[in-house]
Structure formats: C-alpha cells, structure tokens
C-alpha cells in the first residue's frame, strides 16, 4: 500500500479517482471536487452521521459542521 492509499479514507474504491486506482494521489479527486464546487468525501467523514447528507456542496458541508458544533455545545 502506498502512502496515498493508506492516507485516503474514502470507501468508494471503485471510483476511478481513488488513489488505489492510479499513481496521482488525491489530486484528481480534489480537482474534480473544486471544479464542481464540492467537498471531497473524506472531509465529510470527519462529521458524525455524514452519510445522511443530501449533497456534497460547500454549503452542505458548512451546514453539517455548524449542526455538529451546535450539538456539541448542547450536550
């Protein structure tokens, strides 16, 4: 396993951009997400229950981060 493969937390190993499928690391995934105005899946994995999200946009990510922080504060 290369450094890129062990670093990547994305579970979608069938994705052609996954580091296990080429030698370019995370760069192709990041480039695609920036072009689409989205956040990479690995960032969402940092937020509990992120699999329930409705989208991958910057706004979707920001809403989830804010909601997680509010939940932390109220616990």
HTML snippet that shows the backbone in 3Dmol.js (N, CA, C, O; Angstrom):
<script src="https://3Dmol.org/build/3Dmol-min.js"></script>
<div id="view" style="width:600px;height:400px;position:relative"></div>
<script>
const pdb = `
ATOM      1  N   UNK A   1       0.838  -1.183   0.000  1.00  0.00           N
ATOM      2  CA  UNK A   1       0.000   0.000   0.000  1.00  0.00           C
ATOM      3  C   UNK A   1       0.881   1.244   0.000  1.00  0.00           C
ATOM      4  O   UNK A   1       1.796   1.352   0.817  1.00  0.00           O
ATOM      5  N   UNK A   2       0.618   2.183  -0.906  1.00  0.00           N
ATOM      6  CA  UNK A   2       1.396   3.413  -0.974  1.00  0.00           C
ATOM      7  C   UNK A   2       0.919   4.385   0.093  1.00  0.00           C
ATOM      8  O   UNK A   2      -0.118   4.166   0.719  1.00  0.00           O
ATOM      9  N   UNK A   3       1.683   5.474   0.304  1.00  0.00           N
ATOM     10  CA  UNK A   3       1.289   6.496   1.270  1.00  0.00           C
ATOM     11  C   UNK A   3      -0.083   7.070   0.924  1.00  0.00           C
ATOM     12  O   UNK A   3      -0.913   7.268   1.811  1.00  0.00           O
ATOM     13  N   UNK A   4      -0.327   7.342  -0.372  1.00  0.00           N
ATOM     14  CA  UNK A   4      -1.607   7.908  -0.782  1.00  0.00           C
ATOM     15  C   UNK A   4      -2.749   6.955  -0.456  1.00  0.00           C
ATOM     16  O   UNK A   4      -3.801   7.382   0.018  1.00  0.00           O
ATOM     17  N   UNK A   5      -2.546   5.670  -0.708  1.00  0.00           N
ATOM     18  CA  UNK A   5      -3.597   4.701  -0.448  1.00  0.00           C
ATOM     19  C   UNK A   5      -3.917   4.617   1.038  1.00  0.00           C
ATOM     20  O   UNK A   5      -5.088   4.548   1.413  1.00  0.00           O
ATOM     21  N   UNK A   6      -2.904   4.623   1.883  1.00  0.00           N
ATOM     22  CA  UNK A   6      -3.141   4.498   3.316  1.00  0.00           C
ATOM     23  C   UNK A   6      -3.716   5.785   3.905  1.00  0.00           C
ATOM     24  O   UNK A   6      -4.384   5.737   4.938  1.00  0.00           O
ATOM     25  N   UNK A   7      -3.474   6.915   3.281  1.00  0.00           N
ATOM     26  CA  UNK A   7      -3.978   8.194   3.763  1.00  0.00           C
ATOM     27  C   UNK A   7      -5.453   8.383   3.434  1.00  0.00           C
ATOM     28  O   UNK A   7      -6.192   8.966   4.228  1.00  0.00           O
ATOM     29  N   UNK A   8      -5.886   7.905   2.291  1.00  0.00           N
ATOM     30  CA  UNK A   8      -7.247   8.124   1.808  1.00  0.00           C
ATOM     31  C   UNK A   8      -8.259   7.382   2.671  1.00  0.00           C
ATOM     32  O   UNK A   8      -8.109   6.186   2.923  1.00  0.00           O
ATOM     33  N   UNK A   9      -9.288   8.092   3.123  1.00  0.00           N
ATOM     34  CA  UNK A   9     -10.328   7.488   3.943  1.00  0.00           C
ATOM     35  C   UNK A   9     -11.594   7.188   3.152  1.00  0.00           C
ATOM     36  O   UNK A   9     -12.580   6.718   3.721  1.00  0.00           O
ATOM     37  N   UNK A  10     -11.581   7.448   1.869  1.00  0.00           N
ATOM     38  CA  UNK A  10     -12.758   7.222   1.030  1.00  0.00           C
ATOM     39  C   UNK A  10     -13.005   5.720   0.877  1.00  0.00           C
ATOM     40  O   UNK A  10     -12.088   4.952   0.585  1.00  0.00           O
ATOM     41  N   UNK A  11     -14.256   5.321   1.079  1.00  0.00           N
ATOM     42  CA  UNK A  11     -14.641   3.918   0.959  1.00  0.00           C
ATOM     43  C   UNK A  11     -14.977   3.509  -0.471  1.00  0.00           C
ATOM     44  O   UNK A  11     -15.097   2.319  -0.761  1.00  0.00           O
ATOM     45  N   UNK A  12     -15.130   4.475  -1.360  1.00  0.00           N
ATOM     46  CA  UNK A  12     -15.537   4.182  -2.736  1.00  0.00           C
ATOM     47  C   UNK A  12     -14.315   3.821  -3.576  1.00  0.00           C
ATOM     48  O   UNK A  12     -13.833   4.628  -4.370  1.00  0.00           O
ATOM     49  N   UNK A  13     -13.833   2.622  -3.394  1.00  0.00           N
ATOM     50  CA  UNK A  13     -12.627   2.184  -4.105  1.00  0.00           C
ATOM     51  C   UNK A  13     -12.874   1.864  -5.572  1.00  0.00           C
ATOM     52  O   UNK A  13     -11.927   1.599  -6.312  1.00  0.00           O
ATOM     53  N   UNK A  14     -14.131   1.885  -6.003  1.00  0.00           N
ATOM     54  CA  UNK A  14     -14.420   1.674  -7.422  1.00  0.00           C
ATOM     55  C   UNK A  14     -14.324   2.978  -8.209  1.00  0.00           C
ATOM     56  O   UNK A  14     -14.316   2.962  -9.440  1.00  0.00           O
ATOM     57  N   UNK A  15     -14.252   4.095  -7.512  1.00  0.00           N
ATOM     58  CA  UNK A  15     -14.138   5.398  -8.171  1.00  0.00           C
ATOM     59  C   UNK A  15     -12.814   5.460  -8.928  1.00  0.00           C
ATOM     60  O   UNK A  15     -11.770   5.122  -8.369  1.00  0.00           O
ATOM     61  N   UNK A  16     -12.843   5.888 -10.196  1.00  0.00           N
ATOM     62  CA  UNK A  16     -11.598   5.970 -10.962  1.00  0.00           C
ATOM     63  C   UNK A  16     -10.603   6.991 -10.398  1.00  0.00           C
ATOM     64  O   UNK A  16      -9.427   6.968 -10.761  1.00  0.00           O
ATOM     65  N   UNK A  17     -11.060   7.882  -9.519  1.00  0.00           N
ATOM     66  CA  UNK A  17     -10.184   8.898  -8.933  1.00  0.00           C
ATOM     67  C   UNK A  17      -9.568   8.452  -7.604  1.00  0.00           C
ATOM     68  O   UNK A  17      -8.715   9.148  -7.054  1.00  0.00           O
ATOM     69  N   UNK A  18      -9.991   7.311  -7.095  1.00  0.00           N
ATOM     70  CA  UNK A  18      -9.461   6.815  -5.817  1.00  0.00           C
ATOM     71  C   UNK A  18      -7.965   6.520  -5.973  1.00  0.00           C
ATOM     72  O   UNK A  18      -7.557   5.942  -6.981  1.00  0.00           O
ATOM     73  N   UNK A  19      -7.146   6.906  -4.996  1.00  0.00           N
ATOM     74  CA  UNK A  19      -5.691   6.721  -5.095  1.00  0.00           C
ATOM     75  C   UNK A  19      -5.230   5.281  -5.331  1.00  0.00           C
ATOM     76  O   UNK A  19      -4.103   5.066  -5.778  1.00  0.00           O
ATOM     77  N   UNK A  20      -6.067   4.308  -5.044  1.00  0.00           N
ATOM     78  CA  UNK A  20      -5.682   2.924  -5.298  1.00  0.00           C
ATOM     79  C   UNK A  20      -5.759   2.573  -6.781  1.00  0.00           C
ATOM     80  O   UNK A  20      -5.300   1.507  -7.192  1.00  0.00           O
ATOM     81  N   UNK A  21      -6.337   3.466  -7.586  1.00  0.00           N
ATOM     82  CA  UNK A  21      -6.565   3.171  -8.997  1.00  0.00           C
ATOM     83  C   UNK A  21      -5.594   3.880  -9.940  1.00  0.00           C
ATOM     84  O   UNK A  21      -5.671   3.706 -11.156  1.00  0.00           O
ATOM     85  N   UNK A  22      -4.681   4.679  -9.384  1.00  0.00           N
ATOM     86  CA  UNK A  22      -3.705   5.405 -10.204  1.00  0.00           C
ATOM     87  C   UNK A  22      -2.551   5.858  -9.317  1.00  0.00           C
ATOM     88  O   UNK A  22      -2.539   5.566  -8.121  1.00  0.00           O
ATOM     89  N   UNK A  23      -1.603   6.555  -9.878  1.00  0.00           N
ATOM     90  CA  UNK A  23      -0.407   6.990  -9.136  1.00  0.00           C
ATOM     91  C   UNK A  23      -0.376   8.496  -8.860  1.00  0.00           C
ATOM     92  O   UNK A  23       0.696   9.046  -8.607  1.00  0.00           O
ATOM     93  N   UNK A  24      -1.520   9.166  -8.902  1.00  0.00           N
ATOM     94  CA  UNK A  24      -1.545  10.626  -8.760  1.00  0.00           C
ATOM     95  C   UNK A  24      -2.051  11.109  -7.406  1.00  0.00           C
ATOM     96  O   UNK A  24      -2.298  12.302  -7.227  1.00  0.00           O
ATOM     97  N   UNK A  25      -2.208  10.200  -6.457  1.00  0.00           N
ATOM     98  CA  UNK A  25      -2.660  10.591  -5.127  1.00  0.00           C
ATOM     99  C   UNK A  25      -4.074  11.155  -5.123  1.00  0.00           C
ATOM    100  O   UNK A  25      -4.939  10.690  -5.866  1.00  0.00           O
ATOM    101  N   UNK A  26      -4.302  12.148  -4.293  1.00  0.00           N
ATOM    102  CA  UNK A  26      -5.623  12.751  -4.137  1.00  0.00           C
ATOM    103  C   UNK A  26      -5.901  13.849  -5.163  1.00  0.00           C
ATOM    104  O   UNK A  26      -7.033  14.323  -5.262  1.00  0.00           O
ATOM    105  N   UNK A  27      -4.906  14.251  -5.913  1.00  0.00           N
ATOM    106  CA  UNK A  27      -5.037  15.389  -6.822  1.00  0.00           C
ATOM    107  C   UNK A  27      -6.228  15.292  -7.767  1.00  0.00           C
ATOM    108  O   UNK A  27      -6.981  16.262  -7.858  1.00  0.00           O
ATOM    109  N   UNK A  28      -6.450  14.186  -8.477  1.00  0.00           N
ATOM    110  CA  UNK A  28      -7.604  14.138  -9.384  1.00  0.00           C
ATOM    111  C   UNK A  28      -8.945  14.313  -8.666  1.00  0.00           C
ATOM    112  O   UNK A  28      -9.843  14.974  -9.188  1.00  0.00           O
ATOM    113  N   UNK A  29      -9.084  13.737  -7.496  1.00  0.00           N
ATOM    114  CA  UNK A  29     -10.320  13.874  -6.726  1.00  0.00           C
ATOM    115  C   UNK A  29     -10.526  15.327  -6.297  1.00  0.00           C
ATOM    116  O   UNK A  29     -11.621  15.870  -6.446  1.00  0.00           O
ATOM    117  N   UNK A  30      -9.494  15.944  -5.775  1.00  0.00           N
ATOM    118  CA  UNK A  30      -9.586  17.337  -5.330  1.00  0.00           C
ATOM    119  C   UNK A  30      -9.917  18.248  -6.513  1.00  0.00           C
ATOM    120  O   UNK A  30     -10.766  19.131  -6.393  1.00  0.00           O
ATOM    121  N   UNK A  31      -9.261  18.044  -7.638  1.00  0.00           N
ATOM    122  CA  UNK A  31      -9.528  18.859  -8.832  1.00  0.00           C
ATOM    123  C   UNK A  31     -10.984  18.735  -9.273  1.00  0.00           C
ATOM    124  O   UNK A  31     -11.623  19.736  -9.597  1.00  0.00           O
ATOM    125  N   UNK A  32     -11.505  17.517  -9.286  1.00  0.00           N
ATOM    126  CA  UNK A  32     -12.904  17.295  -9.672  1.00  0.00           C
ATOM    127  C   UNK A  32     -13.846  18.009  -8.713  1.00  0.00           C
ATOM    128  O   UNK A  32     -14.781  18.685  -9.140  1.00  0.00           O
ATOM    129  N   UNK A  33     -13.599  17.858  -7.422  1.00  0.00           N
ATOM    130  CA  UNK A  33     -14.463  18.489  -6.434  1.00  0.00           C
ATOM    131  C   UNK A  33     -14.410  20.009  -6.514  1.00  0.00           C
ATOM    132  O   UNK A  33     -15.447  20.663  -6.400  1.00  0.00           O
ATOM    133  N   UNK A  34     -13.242  20.579  -6.706  1.00  0.00           N
ATOM    134  CA  UNK A  34     -13.141  22.033  -6.850  1.00  0.00           C
ATOM    135  C   UNK A  34     -13.897  22.511  -8.087  1.00  0.00           C
ATOM    136  O   UNK A  34     -14.584  23.532  -8.047  1.00  0.00           O
ATOM    137  N   UNK A  35     -13.767  21.774  -9.178  1.00  0.00           N
ATOM    138  CA  UNK A  35     -14.463  22.139 -10.419  1.00  0.00           C
ATOM    139  C   UNK A  35     -15.977  22.125 -10.223  1.00  0.00           C
ATOM    140  O   UNK A  35     -16.684  22.962 -10.786  1.00  0.00           O
ATOM    141  N   UNK A  36     -16.480  21.175  -9.424  1.00  0.00           N
ATOM    142  CA  UNK A  36     -17.922  21.042  -9.198  1.00  0.00           C
ATOM    143  C   UNK A  36     -18.430  21.853  -8.002  1.00  0.00           C
ATOM    144  O   UNK A  36     -19.630  21.875  -7.730  1.00  0.00           O
ATOM    145  N   UNK A  37     -17.515  22.519  -7.288  1.00  0.00           N
ATOM    146  CA  UNK A  37     -17.915  23.276  -6.099  1.00  0.00           C
ATOM    147  C   UNK A  37     -18.349  22.361  -4.968  1.00  0.00           C
ATOM    148  O   UNK A  37     -19.290  22.663  -4.235  1.00  0.00           O
ATOM    149  N   UNK A  38     -17.649  21.233  -4.834  1.00  0.00           N
ATOM    150  CA  UNK A  38     -17.991  20.249  -3.813  1.00  0.00           C
ATOM    151  C   UNK A  38     -16.814  19.990  -2.878  1.00  0.00           C
ATOM    152  O   UNK A  38     -15.673  20.362  -3.153  1.00  0.00           O
ATOM    153  N   UNK A  39     -17.134  19.345  -1.778  1.00  0.00           N
ATOM    154  CA  UNK A  39     -16.145  18.952  -0.781  1.00  0.00           C
ATOM    155  C   UNK A  39     -15.873  17.459  -0.964  1.00  0.00           C
ATOM    156  O   UNK A  39     -16.820  16.693  -1.140  1.00  0.00           O
ATOM    157  N   UNK A  40     -14.629  17.023  -0.929  1.00  0.00           N
ATOM    158  CA  UNK A  40     -14.333  15.593  -1.057  1.00  0.00           C
ATOM    159  C   UNK A  40     -14.984  14.768   0.063  1.00  0.00           C
ATOM    160  O   UNK A  40     -15.158  15.241   1.186  1.00  0.00           O
ATOM    161  N   UNK A  41     -15.328  13.554  -0.269  1.00  0.00           N
ATOM    162  CA  UNK A  41     -15.966  12.637   0.668  1.00  0.00           C
ATOM    163  C   UNK A  41     -15.176  12.495   1.974  1.00  0.00           C
ATOM    164  O   UNK A  41     -15.769  12.380   3.047  1.00  0.00           O
ATOM    165  N   UNK A  42     -13.854  12.503   1.889  1.00  0.00           N
ATOM    166  CA  UNK A  42     -13.042  12.306   3.088  1.00  0.00           C
ATOM    167  C   UNK A  42     -13.269  13.405   4.129  1.00  0.00           C
ATOM    168  O   UNK A  42     -13.151  13.146   5.327  1.00  0.00           O
ATOM    169  N   UNK A  43     -13.592  14.616   3.697  1.00  0.00           N
ATOM    170  CA  UNK A  43     -13.859  15.686   4.657  1.00  0.00           C
ATOM    171  C   UNK A  43     -15.155  15.400   5.417  1.00  0.00           C
ATOM    172  O   UNK A  43     -15.231  15.606   6.628  1.00  0.00           O
ATOM    173  N   UNK A  44     -16.174  14.924   4.693  1.00  0.00           N
ATOM    174  CA  UNK A  44     -17.446  14.617   5.336  1.00  0.00           C
ATOM    175  C   UNK A  44     -17.292  13.514   6.380  1.00  0.00           C
ATOM    176  O   UNK A  44     -18.023  13.493   7.370  1.00  0.00           O
ATOM    177  N   UNK A  45     -16.360  12.612   6.170  1.00  0.00           N
ATOM    178  CA  UNK A  45     -16.173  11.508   7.107  1.00  0.00           C
ATOM    179  C   UNK A  45     -15.768  12.000   8.499  1.00  0.00           C
ATOM    180  O   UNK A  45     -15.848  11.241   9.464  1.00  0.00           O
ATOM    181  N   UNK A  46     -15.340  13.248   8.614  1.00  0.00           N
ATOM    182  CA  UNK A  46     -14.965  13.814   9.901  1.00  0.00           C
ATOM    183  C   UNK A  46     -16.183  14.185  10.748  1.00  0.00           C
ATOM    184  O   UNK A  46     -16.050  14.480  11.936  1.00  0.00           O
ATOM    185  N   UNK A  47     -17.369  14.168  10.134  1.00  0.00           N
ATOM    186  CA  UNK A  47     -18.592  14.594  10.810  1.00  0.00           C
ATOM    187  C   UNK A  47     -19.484  13.376  11.059  1.00  0.00           C
ATOM    188  O   UNK A  47     -19.774  12.606  10.143  1.00  0.00           O
ATOM    189  N   UNK A  48     -19.905  13.221  12.289  1.00  0.00           N
ATOM    190  CA  UNK A  48     -20.779  12.103  12.645  1.00  0.00           C
ATOM    191  C   UNK A  48     -22.070  12.164  11.837  1.00  0.00           C
ATOM    192  O   UNK A  48     -22.637  13.239  11.642  1.00  0.00           O
ATOM    193  N   UNK A  49     -22.527  11.020  11.374  1.00  0.00           N
ATOM    194  CA  UNK A  49     -23.760  10.867  10.588  1.00  0.00           C
ATOM    195  C   UNK A  49     -23.717  11.567   9.230  1.00  0.00           C
ATOM    196  O   UNK A  49     -24.763  11.898   8.672  1.00  0.00           O
ATOM    197  N   UNK A  50     -22.533  11.791   8.702  1.00  0.00           N
ATOM    198  CA  UNK A  50     -22.430  12.486   7.410  1.00  0.00           C
ATOM    199  C   UNK A  50     -23.016  11.677   6.263  1.00  0.00           C
ATOM    200  O   UNK A  50     -23.312  12.228   5.202  1.00  0.00           O
ATOM    201  N   UNK A  51     -23.183  10.380   6.465  1.00  0.00           N
ATOM    202  CA  UNK A  51     -23.764   9.567   5.402  1.00  0.00           C
ATOM    203  C   UNK A  51     -25.226   9.931   5.139  1.00  0.00           C
ATOM    204  O   UNK A  51     -25.800   9.491   4.143  1.00  0.00           O
ATOM    205  N   UNK A  52     -25.831  10.727   6.017  1.00  0.00           N
ATOM    206  CA  UNK A  52     -27.219  11.157   5.831  1.00  0.00           C
ATOM    207  C   UNK A  52     -27.322  12.456   5.028  1.00  0.00           C
ATOM    208  O   UNK A  52     -28.425  12.953   4.801  1.00  0.00           O
ATOM    209  N   UNK A  53     -26.203  12.999   4.603  1.00  0.00           N
ATOM    210  CA  UNK A  53     -26.218  14.285   3.901  1.00  0.00           C
ATOM    211  C   UNK A  53     -26.990  14.191   2.581  1.00  0.00           C
ATOM    212  O   UNK A  53     -27.149  13.118   2.001  1.00  0.00           O
ATOM    213  N   UNK A  54     -27.455  15.344   2.139  1.00  0.00           N
ATOM    214  CA  UNK A  54     -28.227  15.398   0.896  1.00  0.00           C
ATOM    215  C   UNK A  54     -27.380  15.823  -0.294  1.00  0.00           C
ATOM    216  O   UNK A  54     -27.819  15.715  -1.439  1.00  0.00           O
ATOM    217  N   UNK A  55     -26.178  16.301  -0.035  1.00  0.00           N
ATOM    218  CA  UNK A  55     -25.311  16.732  -1.120  1.00  0.00           C
ATOM    219  C   UNK A  55     -23.882  16.881  -0.654  1.00  0.00           C
ATOM    220  O   UNK A  55     -23.574  16.663   0.518  1.00  0.00           O
ATOM    221  N   UNK A  56     -23.005  17.254  -1.577  1.00  0.00           N
ATOM    222  CA  UNK A  56     -21.577  17.380  -1.297  1.00  0.00           C
ATOM    223  C   UNK A  56     -21.057  18.811  -1.455  1.00  0.00           C
ATOM    224  O   UNK A  56     -19.846  19.030  -1.493  1.00  0.00           O
ATOM    225  N   UNK A  57     -21.964  19.781  -1.547  1.00  0.00           N
ATOM    226  CA  UNK A  57     -21.544  21.162  -1.791  1.00  0.00           C
ATOM    227  C   UNK A  57     -20.841  21.757  -0.572  1.00  0.00           C
ATOM    228  O   UNK A  57     -20.902  21.210   0.529  1.00  0.00           O
ATOM    229  N   UNK A  58     -20.173  22.888  -0.793  1.00  0.00           N
ATOM    230  CA  UNK A  58     -19.556  23.621   0.316  1.00  0.00           C
ATOM    231  C   UNK A  58     -20.625  23.970   1.351  1.00  0.00           C
ATOM    232  O   UNK A  58     -20.387  23.887   2.556  1.00  0.00           O
ATOM    233  N   UNK A  59     -21.808  24.364   0.864  1.00  0.00           N
ATOM    234  CA  UNK A  59     -22.896  24.736   1.757  1.00  0.00           C
ATOM    235  C   UNK A  59     -23.377  23.542   2.583  1.00  0.00           C
ATOM    236  O   UNK A  59     -23.637  23.671   3.779  1.00  0.00           O
ATOM    237  N   UNK A  60     -23.492  22.373   1.933  1.00  0.00           N
ATOM    238  CA  UNK A  60     -23.891  21.159   2.658  1.00  0.00           C
ATOM    239  C   UNK A  60     -22.893  20.854   3.769  1.00  0.00           C
ATOM    240  O   UNK A  60     -23.278  20.518   4.888  1.00  0.00           O
ATOM    241  N   UNK A  61     -21.610  20.976   3.449  1.00  0.00           N
ATOM    242  CA  UNK A  61     -20.564  20.713   4.433  1.00  0.00           C
ATOM    243  C   UNK A  61     -20.637  21.729   5.575  1.00  0.00           C
ATOM    244  O   UNK A  61     -20.558  21.359   6.747  1.00  0.00           O
ATOM    245  N   UNK A  62     -20.787  23.001   5.231  1.00  0.00           N
ATOM    246  CA  UNK A  62     -20.855  24.044   6.260  1.00  0.00           C
ATOM    247  C   UNK A  62     -22.044  23.818   7.190  1.00  0.00           C
ATOM    248  O   UNK A  62     -21.915  23.951   8.407  1.00  0.00           O
ATOM    249  N   UNK A  63     -23.200  23.478   6.622  1.00  0.00           N
ATOM    250  CA  UNK A  63     -24.375  23.212   7.457  1.00  0.00           C
ATOM    251  C   UNK A  63     -24.116  22.047   8.420  1.00  0.00           C
ATOM    252  O   UNK A  63     -24.492  22.107   9.591  1.00  0.00           O
ATOM    253  N   UNK A  64     -23.478  21.000   7.920  1.00  0.00           N
ATOM    254  CA  UNK A  64     -23.205  19.845   8.781  1.00  0.00           C
ATOM    255  C   UNK A  64     -22.210  20.183   9.890  1.00  0.00           C
ATOM    256  O   UNK A  64     -22.362  19.719  11.020  1.00  0.00           O
ATOM    257  N   UNK A  65     -21.199  20.981   9.578  1.00  0.00           N
ATOM    258  CA  UNK A  65     -20.219  21.385  10.589  1.00  0.00           C
ATOM    259  C   UNK A  65     -20.902  22.221  11.668  1.00  0.00           C
ATOM    260  O   UNK A  65     -20.690  22.002  12.861  1.00  0.00           O
ATOM    261  N   UNK A  66     -21.718  23.175  11.244  1.00  0.00           N
ATOM    262  CA  UNK A  66     -22.423  24.038  12.205  1.00  0.00           C
ATOM    263  C   UNK A  66     -23.363  23.209  13.073  1.00  0.00           C
ATOM    264  O   UNK A  66     -23.416  23.392  14.289  1.00  0.00           O
ATOM    265  N   UNK A  67     -24.097  22.306  12.452  1.00  0.00           N
ATOM    266  CA  UNK A  67     -25.023  21.449  13.204  1.00  0.00           C
ATOM    267  C   UNK A  67     -24.263  20.584  14.207  1.00  0.00           C
ATOM    268  O   UNK A  67     -24.715  20.419  15.340  1.00  0.00           O
ATOM    269  N   UNK A  68     -23.127  20.036  13.812  1.00  0.00           N
ATOM    270  CA  UNK A  68     -22.319  19.207  14.714  1.00  0.00           C
ATOM    271  C   UNK A  68     -21.802  20.034  15.887  1.00  0.00           C
ATOM    272  O   UNK A  68     -21.802  19.567  17.026  1.00  0.00           O
ATOM    273  N   UNK A  69     -21.359  21.269  15.609  1.00  0.00           N
ATOM    274  CA  UNK A  69     -20.867  22.143  16.688  1.00  0.00           C
ATOM    275  C   UNK A  69     -21.973  22.514  17.651  1.00  0.00           C
ATOM    276  O   UNK A  69     -21.763  22.551  18.863  1.00  0.00           O
ATOM    277  N   UNK A  70     -23.176  22.794  17.104  1.00  0.00           N
ATOM    278  CA  UNK A  70     -24.312  23.131  17.964  1.00  0.00           C
ATOM    279  C   UNK A  70     -24.667  21.940  18.852  1.00  0.00           C
ATOM    280  O   UNK A  70     -24.977  22.113  20.031  1.00  0.00           O
ATOM    281  N   UNK A  71     -24.622  20.740  18.291  1.00  0.00           N
ATOM    282  CA  UNK A  71     -24.923  19.534  19.059  1.00  0.00           C
ATOM    283  C   UNK A  71     -23.889  19.350  20.171  1.00  0.00           C
ATOM    284  O   UNK A  71     -24.241  18.989  21.294  1.00  0.00           O
ATOM    285  N   UNK A  72     -22.617  19.595  19.860  1.00  0.00           N
ATOM    286  CA  UNK A  72     -21.543  19.501  20.849  1.00  0.00           C
ATOM    287  C   UNK A  72     -21.789  20.447  22.011  1.00  0.00           C
ATOM    288  O   UNK A  72     -21.606  20.082  23.172  1.00  0.00           O
ATOM    289  N   UNK A  73     -22.208  21.667  21.687  1.00  0.00           N
ATOM    290  CA  UNK A  73     -22.436  22.707  22.694  1.00  0.00           C
ATOM    291  C   UNK A  73     -23.612  22.358  23.582  1.00  0.00           C
ATOM    292  O   UNK A  73     -23.609  22.663  24.775  1.00  0.00           O
ATOM    293  N   UNK A  74     -24.628  21.714  22.999  1.00  0.00           N
ATOM    294  CA  UNK A  74     -25.842  21.403  23.756  1.00  0.00           C
ATOM    295  C   UNK A  74     -25.766  20.099  24.541  1.00  0.00           C
ATOM    296  O   UNK A  74     -26.689  19.769  25.285  1.00  0.00           O
ATOM    297  N   UNK A  75     -24.692  19.369  24.383  1.00  0.00           N
ATOM    298  CA  UNK A  75     -24.587  18.083  25.086  1.00  0.00           C
ATOM    299  C   UNK A  75     -24.011  18.256  26.462  1.00  0.00           C
ATOM    300  O   UNK A  75     -23.853  17.278  27.192  1.00  0.00           O
TER     301      UNK A  75
END
`;
const viewer = $3Dmol.createViewer("view");
viewer.addModel(pdb, "pdb");
viewer.setStyle({}, {cartoon: {color: "spectrum"}});
viewer.zoomTo();
viewer.render();
</script>
